[in-house]
Amino acid sequence: MKNLLRPMLVLFVALTVVTGVVYPAVVTAIAQTAFAHQANGSLIERDGKAIGSGIIGQQFDAPQYFWGRLSATTPNPYNAGSSSGSNLGPTNPALADEIKARIAALHDADPGNGAAVPVDLVTSSGSGLDPEISPAAAAYQVARVAKARGVSVAQVEALVAQATVGRQFGLLGEPRVNVLKLNLALDAGQALR
């Protein structure tokens, strides 16, 4: 047993140093060198102050802003420390009630909009933190945002088109619009004058 104790301790210390110190230090150095923006949270700044992240949604519910997907995180929406989906199945009455309430809120905010409500505006994302919506969800909200801001629908549509990101490499994922970036562009008055 004594013959085995020393090699086991040496191996334990060596693996602890390699996997607990060297590997994390190398990965952190590579990330900070090659992907600093992403490694530091993809923060979006305005006037030198971080106001959000490009990869974590934020709650917008004022009529002059585009609204994102619902968040199922608790105790607050878009709580990055509590990423989770709702886990409500399609036959769960609570999911149907949540969807009906969101449709009613969308109709109350824009009573003249008779278009079909895109599914991503009435359902939660898997993480509860989704920062993006589909172009259809953005298009559904254009008239409400334009009216609330006192600008033309065409101006807001042009801004949505500018904010739409296509599929990665032309084939991965779906076209999408980052809600925070779009709302910041609206606030800055980009493409509205």
C-alpha positions, 0 to 999 in steps of 0.5 A, spaced: 500 500 500 505 504 501 508 503 494 501 505 491 500 511 496 506 516 493 504 515 485 497 516 487 498 523 490 503 525 485 498 523 480 492 527 484 497 533 484 499 533 477 492 532 474 489 538 479 494 542 476 493 541 469 486 540 469 484 546 475 490 551 473 493 550 466 487 548 462 483 553 465 488 559 464 490 557 457 482 557 455 481 563 458 488 566 455 485 564 448 478 566 449 481 573 451 485 574 446 481 571 440 474 572 442 474 578 447 467 581 446 464 574 447 468 571 452 466 578 456 459 577 455 457 580 449 456 586 452 452 592 449 455 599 451 452 606 450 456 612 452 461 608 455 456 604 460 454 597 459 446 597 458 445 589 456 448 583 452 447 581 445 446 574 448 441 575 453 434 578 452 431 584 456 424 585 458 420 591 453 413 592 454 412 599 452 408 600 446 414 604 442 419 598 443 419 591 440 417 586 444 421 579 445 420 572 446 417 571 453 421 569 459 420 563 463 425 565 468 424 566 476 423 570 480 424 576 474 424 575 467 430 574 463 434 572 469 441 570 467 442 566 473 436 562 473 435 560 465 430 555 464 424 554 460 417 553 463 416 546 462 409 546 460 407 541 455 402 542 449 396 539 453 397 543 459 392 548 461 397 553 464 400 554 457 394 555 453 392 560 459 399 564 458 398 564 450 391 567 451 394 572 455 400 574 451 395 574 445 390 579 449 396 583 451 399 584 443 391 585 441 390 591 447 397 594 445 395 594 437 388 593 436 388 595 429 392 589 427 389 583 424 395 579 422 396 572 425 400 573 431 407 569 430 408 563 435 415 566 438 411 572 441 406 568 445 411 562 447 417 562 452 424 560 449 427 554 452 432 558 456 428 563 458 433 568 455 432 568 448 435 575 445 432 575 438 425 574 435 423 572 428 423 577 422 415 575 422 415 577 429 418 584 428 414 585 422 408 584 426 410 589 431 412 595 426 405 598 425 405 599 433 412 601 434 411 606 428 405 609 431 408 610 438 414 613 435 410 618 430 414 615 424 412 612 418 411 604 418 416 604 412 422 607 416 421 602 421 420 597 416 427 599 413 430 599 420 428 592 421 430 590 415 437 593 417 437 589 423 435 582 420 441 577 421 441 571 416 442 564 417 449 563 419 454 561 413 447 561 409 444 555 411 445 554 419 439 557 423 433 562 421 433 569 420 433 573 426 432 580 429 436 582 436 431 586 440 435 590 444 440 592 438 433 594 434 430 598 440 437 601 441 437 603 434 430 606 434 432 610 440 438 613 437 434 615 431 438 611 426 434 610 419 428 614 422 430 621 419 
